[in-house]
């Protein structure tokens, strides 16, 4: 028998503490995001919003969670009971796991050990995010199918088609950044943004990723799987109590995760100006500030844009985002490889000529097209 290894025990204890801190920080982030969404949308619509539970109504989400926890859970008669009960867990667990590779600060020294502010630093970090995020659709599909009702089934079919479609464009947006950075490791991507953030040279990829992330998380204006006016809340219509709360929690966790990936990959991660006082504290604060800014923009979009029609949503994903994502991946490959082969001056001269020709064609070609008649004009004629 081997003796007790105090060093390994301390390492495992620190890891458990880090996991617990990230877990409860994510729960707190969801509570604050739901409250902020209610408050910001209310302000944009000239309403008051929550104000009774706690100061400025900040505890209203906690009150809702307590209510759902003690609410009676109802299982439909026609439901496939094992799958019906498993679906919320299938949706919730990947939402927590996806955040494990996000670096939210530099390393700190504690008890003589260097502790990174990141749960795990995988060398295939971006692939891990894409793989874990793709598992969320299983929870949605299983919930809609096992409920034994038409409205959840329609919501699940919509969601599976939408999430699978926009996963492709989301991956293309990240692939361009990976080619430009030369690594898939999240900490290395942040380290290579010391002089300039990726959002500047990779702004088209950022737009593709941002739009796809909204559709991937069923956020407005891509919330067709949960359209209350058509599907009575969609795939989780037949869920109540704590099971419904788990779906709600998973949806907001996915939103926070895609925002954290955007901050890490495009906005420099935890990088930012830091004074000499408490140098370990500023990187997490910069990461938190950028994360809150991205989440605010997501809430702003919800309060501003109307919901897409479903055929236009699929048309936009397959005929606009995916082709432009492929074009930008090819352009990024050319930007990365061709200057080393033909020289930077010659490459950028021909690239500028090609960009000017493409811009000229995009301006002239629509003017040469015959004007299409509107539907009202066709009826009148």
C-alpha positions as CSV (number, residue, x, y, z in Angstrom):
1,X,0.0,0.0,0.0
2,X,1.2,3.5,-0.8
3,X,1.3,6.1,1.8
4,X,-0.8,9.3,2.0
5,X,0.3,11.9,-0.5
6,X,-0.4,15.3,1.0
7,X,0.6,17.1,-2.2
8,X,-1.8,15.3,-4.4
9,X,-4.6,15.8,-1.8
10,X,-4.0,19.5,-1.7
11,X,-4.0,19.7,-5.6
12,X,-7.3,17.8,-5.7
13,X,-8.8,20.0,-3.0
14,X,-7.8,23.1,-4.9
15,X,-9.4,21.7,-8.1
16,X,-12.6,20.9,-6.3
17,X,-12.7,24.4,-4.8
18,X,-12.1,26.0,-8.2
19,X,-14.9,23.9,-9.8
20,X,-17.3,24.9,-6.9
21,X,-16.4,28.6,-7.3
22,X,-17.1,28.5,-11.1
23,X,-20.3,26.5,-10.6
24,X,-21.8,29.0,-8.1
25,X,-20.5,31.9,-10.1
26,X,-22.4,30.6,-13.1
27,X,-25.5,30.2,-11.1
28,X,-25.2,33.8,-9.7
29,X,-24.5,35.1,-13.3
30,X,-27.7,33.5,-14.5
31,X,-29.7,35.1,-11.7
32,X,-28.1,38.5,-12.4
33,X,-28.6,38.2,-16.2
34,X,-32.3,37.4,-15.9
35,X,-32.7,40.4,-13.6
36,X,-30.7,42.6,-15.9
37,X,-32.7,41.5,-18.9
38,X,-36.0,42.3,-17.3
39,X,-34.7,45.6,-16.1
40,X,-33.0,46.7,-19.3
41,X,-35.9,45.6,-21.5
42,X,-38.3,47.4,-19.2
43,X,-36.3,50.6,-19.4
44,X,-36.2,50.4,-23.2
45,X,-39.9,50.0,-23.3
46,X,-40.6,52.8,-20.8
47,X,-41.7,50.4,-18.0
48,X,-40.5,50.0,-14.4
49,X,-39.6,46.4,-14.4
50,X,-39.0,44.3,-11.2
51,X,-38.8,46.4,-8.1
52,X,-40.2,44.6,-5.1
53,X,-38.0,41.6,-4.2
54,X,-34.8,43.1,-2.8
55,X,-33.2,46.4,-3.7
56,X,-34.1,47.4,-7.3
57,X,-35.9,44.0,-7.6
58,X,-32.6,42.2,-7.8
59,X,-33.9,39.1,-5.9
60,X,-36.9,38.6,-8.1
61,X,-35.1,35.8,-10.0
62,X,-34.2,34.0,-6.7
63,X,-37.9,34.2,-5.8
64,X,-38.9,32.7,-9.1
65,X,-36.3,29.9,-8.6
66,X,-37.6,29.1,-5.1
67,X,-41.2,29.1,-6.4
68,X,-40.3,26.7,-9.3
69,X,-38.3,24.5,-6.9
70,X,-41.3,23.9,-4.6
71,X,-43.9,23.8,-7.4
72,X,-45.6,20.5,-8.2
73,X,-44.1,18.7,-11.1
74,X,-46.7,17.3,-13.5
75,X,-45.9,14.5,-16.0
76,X,-48.3,14.2,-19.0
77,X,-50.1,10.9,-19.4
78,X,-48.8,10.3,-22.9
79,X,-45.2,11.2,-22.0
80,X,-42.3,8.7,-22.3
81,X,-41.5,9.0,-18.6
82,X,-37.7,8.0,-18.5
83,X,-36.8,10.2,-21.5
84,X,-39.1,13.0,-20.3
85,X,-37.3,13.1,-16.9
86,X,-33.8,12.7,-18.5
87,X,-34.2,15.6,-21.1
88,X,-33.7,18.5,-18.7
89,X,-30.4,17.0,-17.4
90,X,-29.2,16.4,-21.0
91,X,-29.8,20.1,-21.7
92,X,-28.3,21.4,-18.4
93,X,-25.1,19.4,-18.0
94,X,-23.4,20.5,-21.3
95,X,-24.2,24.1,-20.5
96,X,-22.0,23.8,-17.4
97,X,-19.3,21.8,-19.0
98,X,-18.8,24.2,-21.9
99,X,-17.5,26.9,-19.6
100,X,-14.6,24.8,-18.2
101,X,-12.0,25.9,-20.8
102,X,-12.7,29.7,-20.6
103,X,-9.7,31.6,-19.1
104,X,-10.9,34.5,-17.0
105,X,-7.6,35.7,-15.6
106,X,-3.9,35.1,-15.2
107,X,-2.4,32.6,-12.7
108,X,-2.2,33.4,-9.0
109,X,0.1,32.0,-6.4
110,X,-1.6,30.4,-3.4
111,X,-0.1,28.0,-0.8
112,X,3.1,27.9,-2.8
113,X,1.2,26.7,-5.9
114,X,0.5,28.5,-9.1
115,X,-3.3,28.3,-9.7
116,X,-4.6,29.2,-13.2
117,X,-7.9,31.0,-13.4
118,X,-9.2,28.4,-15.8
119,X,-10.5,25.0,-15.0
120,X,-8.7,23.1,-17.8
121,X,-6.5,24.4,-20.6
122,X,-7.1,21.9,-23.5
123,X,-5.0,22.1,-26.6
124,X,-8.2,21.5,-28.6
125,X,-10.2,24.1,-26.5
126,X,-12.3,25.5,-29.4
127,X,-13.2,22.0,-30.7
128,X,-14.3,21.1,-27.1
129,X,-16.6,24.1,-27.0
130,X,-18.2,23.2,-30.4
131,X,-18.6,19.5,-29.3
132,X,-20.2,20.3,-26.0
133,X,-22.4,23.0,-27.4
134,X,-23.7,20.6,-30.0
135,X,-24.9,18.2,-27.3
136,X,-27.5,20.7,-26.1
137,X,-29.8,20.0,-29.0
138,X,-30.3,16.5,-27.7
139,X,-32.0,17.7,-24.6
140,X,-34.3,19.9,-26.7
141,X,-35.2,17.1,-29.1
142,X,-35.8,14.6,-26.4
143,X,-38.0,17.0,-24.4
144,X,-40.2,17.7,-27.4
145,X,-40.4,14.1,-28.5
146,X,-41.1,12.6,-25.1
147,X,-43.8,15.0,-24.0
148,X,-46.5,13.4,-26.1
149,X,-47.8,16.7,-27.4
150,X,-47.8,18.4,-30.8
151,X,-46.6,21.9,-29.7
152,X,-43.4,20.6,-28.0
153,X,-42.7,18.3,-30.9
154,X,-43.0,21.2,-33.4
155,X,-40.7,23.3,-31.2
156,X,-38.2,20.5,-31.0
157,X,-38.2,20.0,-34.8
158,X,-37.7,23.7,-35.3
159,X,-34.9,23.9,-32.8
160,X,-33.0,20.9,-34.1
161,X,-33.1,22.2,-37.7
162,X,-32.1,25.7,-36.5
163,X,-29.3,24.7,-34.2
164,X,-27.8,22.2,-36.6
165,X,-27.9,24.8,-39.4
166,X,-26.3,27.6,-37.4
167,X,-23.7,25.4,-35.8
168,X,-22.0,25.2,-39.2
169,X,-21.8,29.0,-39.6
170,X,-20.7,29.4,-36.0
171,X,-17.9,26.9,-36.6
172,X,-16.8,28.7,-39.7
173,X,-16.6,31.9,-37.8
174,X,-14.3,30.3,-35.3
175,X,-12.3,28.4,-37.9
176,X,-11.2,31.7,-39.5
177,X,-9.9,33.0,-36.1
178,X,-8.1,29.7,-35.5
179,X,-6.3,30.0,-38.8
180,X,-5.3,33.5,-38.0
181,X,-4.2,32.7,-34.5
182,X,-2.5,29.4,-35.4
183,X,-3.8,27.6,-32.3
184,X,-6.9,26.1,-30.8
185,X,-5.8,26.6,-27.2
186,X,-7.9,29.3,-25.5
187,X,-5.0,30.6,-23.3
188,X,-2.8,30.9,-26.4
189,X,-5.5,32.7,-28.4
190,X,-5.7,35.3,-25.6
191,X,-1.9,35.5,-25.4
192,X,-1.6,36.3,-29.1
193,X,-4.0,39.3,-28.8
194,X,-1.5,41.3,-26.8
195,X,-1.0,43.9,-29.5
196,X,-4.3,43.8,-31.4
197,X,-7.6,42.1,-30.6
198,X,-8.9,39.6,-33.1
199,X,-12.1,41.5,-33.6
200,X,-10.2,44.1,-35.8
201,X,-8.6,41.9,-38.4
202,X,-11.4,39.3,-38.1
203,X,-14.4,41.5,-37.9
204,X,-16.4,39.5,-40.6
205,X,-15.8,36.3,-38.6
206,X,-17.0,38.1,-35.5
207,X,-20.3,39.1,-37.2
208,X,-20.8,35.6,-38.4
209,X,-20.1,34.2,-35.0
210,X,-22.3,36.7,-33.2
211,X,-25.3,36.1,-35.4
212,X,-24.9,32.3,-35.3
213,X,-24.5,32.4,-31.5
214,X,-27.8,34.2,-31.1
215,X,-29.5,31.5,-33.3
216,X,-27.7,28.7,-31.5
217,X,-28.9,29.8,-28.1
218,X,-32.5,30.5,-29.3
219,X,-32.1,34.2,-28.4
220,X,-34.3,36.8,-30.2
221,X,-34.7,37.4,-33.0
222,X,-34.0,33.7,-33.6
223,X,-36.3,32.4,-30.8
224,X,-38.6,30.5,-33.2
225,X,-38.4,27.2,-31.2
226,X,-40.0,29.0,-28.2
227,X,-42.4,31.4,-30.1
228,X,-45.2,31.9,-27.6
229,X,-47.5,33.3,-30.2
230,X,-47.3,30.0,-32.2
231,X,-46.1,27.1,-30.1
232,X,-47.1,28.1,-26.5
233,X,-43.4,28.2,-25.4
234,X,-42.3,25.4,-27.7
235,X,-40.3,22.3,-26.6
236,X,-40.8,22.8,-22.9
237,X,-44.5,23.5,-22.9
238,X,-45.3,20.3,-20.9
239,X,-42.7,20.9,-18.3
240,X,-43.3,22.5,-14.9
241,X,-41.6,23.0,-11.6
242,X,-37.9,22.3,-11.2
243,X,-37.7,20.5,-14.6
244,X,-38.8,23.7,-16.4
245,X,-36.3,25.7,-14.3
246,X,-33.5,23.4,-15.5
247,X,-34.3,24.2,-19.2
248,X,-34.5,27.9,-18.3
249,X,-31.1,27.7,-16.5
250,X,-29.5,25.8,-19.4
251,X,-30.7,28.4,-22.0
252,X,-29.1,31.3,-20.0
253,X,-26.0,29.3,-19.3
254,X,-25.6,28.7,-23.1
255,X,-26.0,32.5,-23.6
256,X,-23.3,33.3,-21.0
257,X,-21.0,30.7,-22.5
258,X,-21.2,31.9,-26.1
259,X,-20.6,35.5,-24.8
260,X,-17.5,34.3,-22.8
261,X,-16.2,32.5,-26.0
262,X,-16.7,35.8,-27.9
263,X,-14.8,37.7,-25.3
264,X,-12.0,35.2,-25.3
265,X,-11.6,34.7,-29.0
266,X,-12.4,38.1,-30.4
267,X,-12.1,40.7,-27.6
268,X,-8.8,39.9,-26.0
269,X,-10.1,37.8,-23.1
270,X,-8.9,39.1,-19.8
271,X,-6.4,41.6,-21.4
272,X,-6.7,45.3,-20.5
273,X,-4.8,48.1,-18.8
274,X,-3.8,47.2,-15.2
275,X,-2.2,49.3,-12.5
276,X,0.5,48.0,-10.2
277,X,-1.9,47.7,-7.3
278,X,-3.3,44.1,-7.0
279,X,-2.2,43.0,-10.5
280,X,-4.0,39.6,-10.2
281,X,-7.4,41.3,-9.7
282,X,-7.5,43.3,-12.9
283,X,-7.6,40.5,-15.5
284,X,-10.8,38.9,-14.0
285,X,-12.4,42.4,-13.7
286,X,-11.6,43.1,-17.4
287,X,-13.0,39.8,-18.4
288,X,-16.2,40.4,-16.4
289,X,-16.6,43.9,-17.9
290,X,-16.3,42.6,-21.4
291,X,-18.7,39.8,-20.7
292,X,-21.3,42.1,-19.2
293,X,-20.9,44.4,-22.3
294,X,-21.6,41.5,-24.7
295,X,-24.6,40.3,-22.6
296,X,-26.0,43.8,-22.6
297,X,-25.8,43.9,-26.4
298,X,-27.6,40.6,-26.6
299,X,-30.4,42.0,-24.3
300,X,-30.4,45.2,-26.4
301,X,-31.0,43.1,-29.6
302,X,-33.9,41.3,-27.8
303,X,-35.6,44.6,-27.0
304,X,-35.0,46.0,-30.6
305,X,-35.5,43.4,-33.3
306,X,-38.7,41.5,-34.2
307,X,-38.7,37.7,-34.6
308,X,-37.7,36.2,-37.9
309,X,-40.1,34.3,-40.0
310,X,-39.0,30.6,-40.0
311,X,-38.4,30.3,-43.7
312,X,-36.3,33.5,-43.7
313,X,-34.4,32.2,-40.7
314,X,-33.4,29.0,-42.6
315,X,-32.7,31.0,-45.8
316,X,-30.5,33.4,-44.0
317,X,-28.5,30.6,-42.4
318,X,-27.9,28.4,-45.4
319,X,-27.7,31.0,-48.2
320,X,-26.1,33.9,-46.5
321,X,-24.1,33.0,-43.4
322,X,-22.6,29.7,-44.5
323,X,-21.5,31.0,-48.0
324,X,-20.0,34.1,-46.4
325,X,-18.3,32.0,-43.7
326,X,-16.7,29.8,-46.4
327,X,-15.6,32.9,-48.3
328,X,-14.0,34.4,-45.2
329,X,-12.2,31.2,-44.3
330,X,-10.7,31.2,-47.8
331,X,-9.8,34.8,-47.5
332,X,-8.2,34.2,-44.1
333,X,-6.2,31.3,-45.5
334,X,-4.9,33.6,-48.3
335,X,-4.0,36.3,-45.8
336,X,-2.1,33.9,-43.7
337,X,-0.3,31.9,-46.4
338,X,0.2,34.0,-49.5
339,X,2.3,36.9,-48.1
340,X,5.0,34.4,-47.2
341,X,4.9,33.0,-50.7
342,X,4.7,36.1,-52.9
343,X,5.8,38.9,-50.6
344,X,3.6,41.2,-48.5
345,X,3.7,44.2,-50.8
346,X,2.8,42.3,-53.9
347,X,0.0,40.4,-52.0
348,X,-1.6,43.4,-50.5
349,X,-1.5,45.3,-53.8
350,X,-3.4,42.6,-55.6
351,X,-5.7,42.1,-52.6
352,X,-6.6,45.8,-52.7
353,X,-7.3,45.6,-56.5
354,X,-9.5,42.5,-56.0
355,X,-11.4,44.2,-53.1
356,X,-12.0,47.3,-55.3
357,X,-13.3,45.2,-58.2
358,X,-15.6,43.2,-55.9
359,X,-16.9,46.4,-54.4
360,X,-17.5,47.9,-57.8
361,X,-19.4,44.8,-59.0
362,X,-21.5,44.8,-55.8
363,X,-22.5,48.4,-56.5
364,X,-23.1,48.1,-60.3
365,X,-24.7,44.7,-60.5
366,X,-27.9,45.5,-58.5
367,X,-28.5,48.6,-60.6
368,X,-28.5,46.6,-63.8
369,X,-31.1,44.1,-62.6
370,X,-34.7,44.6,-63.8
371,X,-36.9,45.8,-61.1
372,X,-39.2,43.2,-59.7
373,X,-42.9,44.0,-59.2
374,X,-44.3,43.9,-55.8
375,X,-47.1,41.6,-54.9
376,X,-49.6,44.5,-54.9
377,X,-48.5,45.6,-58.3
378,X,-48.9,42.1,-59.7
379,X,-52.4,41.9,-58.4
380,X,-53.3,45.3,-59.8
381,X,-51.9,44.4,-63.2
